[in-house]
């Protein structure tokens, strides 16, 4: 796993971009994407919550390759079961394992992602999340933080 500093949207242009998500659906069946990188993705791509909501309804709260959206290939990465909860370290680890499998299957060579569960998920990067990801995410994965 590598790290980078800067605007995730700029760093990931033309690459795979991971969107941290949750398993909550609203009354319209759309994934709740109200904060952080999920909200930014929803603002850029208004159809995304419906697409992700359909996947969650069909297959559960797991990682999905969502296809090409603008300059990015988007992949969902659940960190919470419900939007209002604190991020779940066990779910983050499971999502990391799924992400590695997706990257291998799809041939992704460079995958950019935020620090999962460390913003609105209220987990600590150094103490809780980084140790979960070390040894799971290899050098194809770039974990980004703002300057």
Secondary structure, DSSP 8 states (H G I E B T S, - for coil): -EEEES-HHHHTTTSEEEEEEES-B-TTS-B---SHHHHHHHHH-TTHHHHHHHHHHHH-SS--EEEEETTEEEEEEEEESSTTS---HHHHHHHHHHHHHHHHHHT-S-EEEE-TTSSTT---IIIIIHHHHTTTS-TTEEEEE--
